[in-house]
Amino acid sequence: MTLTRSIAPVPEVALFRRSEFRSAANMPNGHTGEACSLRGLAVLHLGFSRDDGVLLSETMHNLGARNVARSEHVYPLGLGKPGALRYDGIVVNIDRYADVEMGVDRMMRFRRACPSCFVVLATADVASDDFDHHRRAICDSTLRLPLTAVRLTEALEAALLNHQNNKG
C-alpha cells in the first residue's frame, strides 16, 4: 500500500494533450471554482487509475486544495485510526473493492470514524450522478464513472454543501 503525493503541478510525462493546469477561470461551462472552493483543504483520492488520478489532482488544485494525495488502491481507507494521516475530504472509487457490500461496509465504518471528513463516492454502477444527501451513511455525493472535470467539480460542490448541512 503506497500513498503518492502530487507535488509538481505538471506531470513530468504529459498524459493529456495540454501540458499545464487550467486556471479556474478557464474551467468549462462557466465553472470558476467560486461556488466550490477547496481552498486550504487536504483531499485524498483512492482507487483511481493514473489518468483519472491526474484529472482529480488537477481539478482539486484548480479549486484551491492545499494538499492532494492519491493511491490506486482503496485500502488506505483505514485512515480514521488514531495517529493516521488526516484529510478534510476523500474521493473513493468504490468499484475497486472486491464486492459492493465490502465497499459499503468500509464506507459506513469510515464515516463513523471520521465524521468531519466529506466523502465523494465514485462508481460505474449507478444510472447517473447523485448529489442528493440520501446516501449520507456512506457519502455526501455520488459520481458516475467515467468522470469529467465539470462533473467532478459539481460532485465536490454538492458534497461540501451536503456535508456542511448534515453537521447541524
C-alpha positions in Angstrom: 0.0 0.0 0.0 1.6 3.2 -1.2 0.3 6.8 -1.0 1.6 9.1 -3.6 1.6 12.9 -3.2 1.1 15.2 -6.1 3.9 17.6 -5.7 4.6 19.0 -9.1 1.6 20.9 -10.6 2.5 19.4 -14.0 3.3 15.7 -14.5 6.7 15.0 -15.9 5.2 12.9 -18.7 2.2 14.6 -20.3 -0.8 12.3 -20.0 -3.2 14.7 -21.7 -3.0 17.0 -24.7 -2.5 20.1 -22.6 0.7 20.2 -20.6 -0.3 22.7 -17.9 -3.1 23.2 -15.4 -6.1 25.2 -16.5 -6.7 28.2 -14.4 -10.0 28.2 -12.6 -11.2 31.0 -14.9 -10.9 28.7 -17.9 -12.9 25.8 -16.5 -15.6 24.6 -19.0 -19.3 25.6 -18.7 -18.6 28.6 -16.6 -17.3 26.7 -13.6 -14.9 29.1 -12.0 -14.4 27.3 -8.7 -16.0 30.2 -6.9 -19.1 28.2 -5.8 -16.9 25.2 -4.8 -13.7 26.1 -3.0 -11.4 23.5 -1.6 -9.1 26.4 -0.6 -6.8 25.1 2.1 -8.4 21.7 2.4 -6.5 18.4 2.3 -8.1 15.8 -0.1 -7.3 12.2 -0.7 -8.5 10.1 -3.7 -8.4 6.4 -3.6 -8.9 3.6 -6.2 -8.4 5.6 -9.4 -6.2 4.9 -12.4 -3.2 7.1 -13.0 -5.0 9.0 -15.8 -8.1 9.6 -13.6 -5.8 10.5 -10.7 -4.2 13.3 -12.7 -7.6 14.7 -13.7 -8.7 14.5 -10.0 -5.5 16.2 -8.8 -5.7 18.9 -11.5 -9.3 19.7 -10.7 -8.8 19.8 -7.0 -5.7 22.1 -7.3 -7.8 24.4 -9.6 -10.4 24.5 -6.8 -7.7 25.5 -4.3 -6.9 22.3 -2.4 -3.8 22.7 -0.3 -2.8 19.1 -0.4 -3.8 16.3 -2.7 -2.7 12.7 -2.1 -3.7 9.6 -4.0 -3.5 5.9 -4.1 -4.6 3.5 -6.8 -5.7 1.2 -4.0 -8.7 1.7 -1.7 -7.1 0.1 1.3 -5.7 3.3 2.9 -9.3 4.0 3.9 -8.3 2.9 7.4 -7.1 6.5 7.8 -9.5 7.0 10.6 -7.2 5.2 13.0 -5.5 7.2 15.7 -2.2 8.7 14.5 -3.2 8.2 10.9 -2.9 10.9 8.2 -5.7 13.5 8.3 -7.7 14.7 5.4 -10.7 17.1 5.1 -12.2 15.0 2.3 -11.9 11.9 0.2 -13.0 10.7 -3.2 -13.3 6.9 -3.4 -13.8 4.6 -6.4 -15.9 2.0 -4.6 -15.7 -0.3 -7.7 -12.2 -1.2 -6.7 -13.4 -3.2 -3.7 -13.8 -6.9 -4.1 -17.6 -6.5 -3.9 -20.1 -3.7 -3.3 -21.1 -4.9 0.2 -17.5 -4.8 1.4 -17.1 -1.2 -0.1 -20.4 0.0 1.6 -19.4 -1.6 4.9 -16.0 0.1 4.8 -17.5 3.5 3.9 -20.0 3.2 6.8 -17.2 2.5 9.2 -15.1 5.3 7.8 -18.0 7.8 8.1 -18.4 6.8 11.8 -14.7 7.1 12.5 -14.2 10.4 10.6 -17.5 12.4 10.7 -15.7 15.6 9.9 -14.4 14.3 6.5 -16.6 14.9 3.4 -16.9 11.9 1.0 -17.5 11.7 -2.7 -18.2 8.1 -3.9 -17.4 7.3 -7.5 -18.9 4.2 -9.3 -19.9 3.0 -12.7 -22.8 1.1 -11.1 -25.3 3.9 -10.9 -27.6 5.3 -13.5 -26.4 8.9 -13.1 -24.6 11.3 -10.8 -26.5 11.8 -7.5 -25.8 14.9 -5.5 -28.6 14.4 -3.0 -28.0 13.5 0.6 -30.0 10.3 0.9 -26.8 8.2 0.9 -25.3 10.2 3.8 -24.5 7.0 5.7 -21.7 6.3 3.2 -21.1 9.5 1.2 -22.1 13.2 0.6 -22.4 12.8 -3.2 -22.2 10.1 -5.8 -20.3 10.5 -9.1 -20.9 8.1 -12.0 -17.8 6.9 -13.7 -16.2 7.8 -16.1 -15.6 11.2 -14.6 -15.1 14.6 -16.1 -13.6 17.8 -14.6 -17.0 19.6 -14.7 -19.0 16.7 -13.1 -16.2 16.2 -10.5 -16.5 19.9 -9.6 -20.3 19.6 -9.3 -19.9 16.4 -7.1 -17.4 18.2 -4.9 -19.6 21.2 -4.6 -22.6 19.1 -3.6 -20.5 17.0 -1.2 -19.2 20.1 0.6 -22.7 21.6 0.8 -24.4 18.3 1.9 -21.6 17.7 4.5 -22.0 21.2 5.9 -25.8 20.9 6.1 -25.6 17.4 7.8 -23.3 18.7 10.5 -26.1 20.7 12.2 
